[in-house]
C-alpha cells in the first residue's frame, strides 16, 4: 500500500463488495489538510454520518490526524460499543477505520473493520474473517498500531447498515503483554482438496485487540511427498517404500522428528498405503498410496495338435490370480483376449494354417479395481490345418 489514498480505497472497496450496492456512509470528515489533531490521551469525538460520493472520491474522509512523539505501540480505544441494531441477513451493520500516513512507501499504521454481532451466524463471521485483510472484530472496533515518531497519521472511517454511529476515540500508548504462541505447519483436506500450510513460533500480545507479533521460528509448509516407488510386485512379503518429504524452501523434513510412517494393506495384491503422521513442528496425517501388482507370467509354451486350435501353458503366479491370454495373427495389430483360472488355456476357432502370437499376464480384481502383472514374452505357433 503506497499511500493513504490506496489504503482507503482498499477498505472502501471491501465495503462496496460486501454491501453489494448498498449506501456507503462515512464519518463527518475533512480533507487531509483540514483534519483536526487528535491529542494523546484525550477523548476525540467521532460522529459517523452519511457522506456524498463526491466527497469520498475527493478523499474528504479524514476524521482526524495524530502525530506520535515517540516510536512505539499505540492503542485506539472507542468508548461506544458498535451495536446499532440495524441489521439483517443481507446487510449486517459494519464500521471500518483506517489509520495511515500520506507518505510514499508507508504502510498503514492500523486498519480495523467491526461488525455488529446481531443477526450474524458463525458461518458469516468465519467468511468475513477470511475475506478481510486487517483486524476484524465484533461489537468493539478498538485496535492497536505500531507508529513512528514525527509522522502524521490520518484516521478515516466508513459505516454501512445504519444511519449514524457516535463514539469517542482515545489514543494512548500501549505496552505489549507478550507470550509465546506456537502454530504448527501441517496438512488438512477440505472438499476433496489438499492444503499444506506454514507455521511458526511467535511472540504475540495477550491483548485481544492487539495484532502485534514477532516471529521467532518459521516452519515452512510441506511442498512434496514422494515414495521411493509407486509400484511393487507381489511376493507375499510386506512392501515398505521409503518416504521423502520436502518443504517449500527445498529442505527435507526429518523422519522421527517431523513425521513418522506406518503402512497398511501392504502385503497383498491391491492398493497399499503409506500413512505419514506429522509431529513436532508439524501436524496432521497424510496418506500416499502405491500398487502391489501380480508377478510376471513365465514359462509360456504353445502347442497346436488339433485343427484351428492352440493350447497355451505357463507357470503358476502366486496371489490367487486369474490369467489373461492375448493372441493375434502374426503381422496384424489387434489382440484378442481370453481368460483362464488355471495354468493352461485352449483357444479355439482360429484360422487354420496361420501363425499366431500369444502373451499371458496375471490379474486380480480387488475392491472393484483390477491389478495387472506384466505380460510374458511373446511366443508364436503355427495353427494346424
Secondary structure, DSSP 4 states (H G I P E B T S, - for coil): --SHHHHHHHHHHHHHHHHTSPPPEEES-B-TTTPPBPPTTS-EEEEEEE--HHHHHTT--EEEEEE-SSSEEEEEEESS--------SS---EEEEEEE--STTPPPSEEEEEE--TT--HHHHHHHHHH-SSEEEES---EEEEE-TT-EEEEEEEEESSS-EEEEEEEEE----EEEEEE-EEEEEETTEEEEE-EEEEEEESSTT---EEEEEEEPPEEEEEES-SEEE--SS-----EEEEETTSPBPPBTTTEEEEEES-SSSEEEEEEEEE-TTEE-EEEEEEEEEPPPP---EEE--STT-EEEE----TTT-EEEEEEEETT--PPEEEEESSSEEEE-S--TT-EEEEEEEEEEEETTEEEE-PPPPPEEEEPP-
